[in-house]
């Protein structure tokens, strides 16, 4: 599973900074406004997946976050929070 995820990140051209932003950037609007992206519940991310992710960087971040959480890879985010 981890190999697949790393290959996915490479394919999508995600850098360490993109992952780091998931534990530092805050949700700019909505029900969870002000919450760190990595702390958003999966149900909220799944709602975006059904309704459509926002355009631009935020949408990419939320989609990446859903992929991480859906594949049980939240330990990656916990490690980044320590940095």
C-alpha positions as CSV (number, residue, x, y, z in Angstrom):
1,X,0.0,0.0,0.0
2,X,2.7,2.5,0.9
3,X,4.6,1.8,-2.3
4,X,1.4,2.5,-4.3
5,X,0.9,5.8,-2.4
6,X,4.5,6.9,-3.0
7,X,4.2,6.1,-6.7
8,X,0.9,8.1,-6.7
9,X,2.6,11.1,-5.2
10,X,5.4,10.9,-7.7
11,X,3.0,10.6,-10.6
12,X,1.0,13.6,-9.3
13,X,4.2,15.6,-8.8
14,X,3.5,16.2,-5.1
15,X,6.5,17.5,-3.1
16,X,7.2,17.4,0.6
17,X,5.9,21.0,0.8
18,X,2.5,19.9,-0.6
19,X,2.2,17.3,2.2
20,X,3.5,19.8,4.8
21,X,0.8,22.2,3.8
22,X,-1.9,19.7,4.8
23,X,-0.8,20.0,8.5
24,X,-0.3,23.8,8.4
25,X,-3.0,25.3,6.1
26,X,-6.4,26.1,7.5
27,X,-9.8,25.5,5.9
28,X,-10.8,29.0,4.6
29,X,-14.6,28.6,4.6
30,X,-17.5,26.4,5.5
31,X,-18.5,24.3,8.5
32,X,-14.9,23.7,9.5
33,X,-13.5,27.2,8.7
34,X,-10.2,27.8,10.5
35,X,-9.5,24.1,11.2
36,X,-6.2,22.6,10.0
37,X,-6.8,20.7,6.8
38,X,-5.4,17.4,8.2
39,X,-7.9,17.6,11.1
40,X,-10.9,17.6,8.7
41,X,-13.1,14.6,9.1
42,X,-13.2,12.0,6.3
43,X,-17.0,12.5,6.0
44,X,-16.4,16.2,5.1
45,X,-13.8,15.2,2.5
46,X,-16.1,12.6,1.1
47,X,-18.9,15.2,0.8
48,X,-16.5,17.3,-1.3
49,X,-15.7,14.3,-3.5
50,X,-19.4,13.9,-4.2
51,X,-20.2,17.6,-4.7
52,X,-16.9,18.6,-6.3
53,X,-13.7,19.8,-4.8
54,X,-13.0,23.5,-4.9
55,X,-10.9,24.8,-7.8
56,X,-7.2,25.4,-7.4
57,X,-4.8,24.5,-4.7
58,X,-7.4,23.9,-2.0
59,X,-9.2,21.4,-4.1
60,X,-5.9,19.5,-4.8
61,X,-5.1,19.6,-1.1
62,X,-8.5,18.2,-0.1
63,X,-8.4,15.5,-2.7
64,X,-4.9,14.5,-1.6
65,X,-6.0,14.5,2.0
66,X,-9.0,12.2,1.2
67,X,-6.6,9.8,-0.6
68,X,-4.3,9.7,2.4
69,X,-7.1,9.2,5.0
70,X,-9.0,6.7,2.8
71,X,-5.9,4.5,2.5
72,X,-5.1,4.5,6.2
73,X,-1.9,6.6,5.8
74,X,-2.6,9.2,8.4
75,X,0.7,8.3,10.1
76,X,2.3,10.3,7.3
77,X,0.4,13.4,8.6
78,X,1.2,12.7,12.2
79,X,4.9,12.6,11.3
80,X,4.7,15.9,9.5
81,X,3.0,17.6,12.4
82,X,6.1,16.8,14.5
83,X,8.3,18.8,12.1
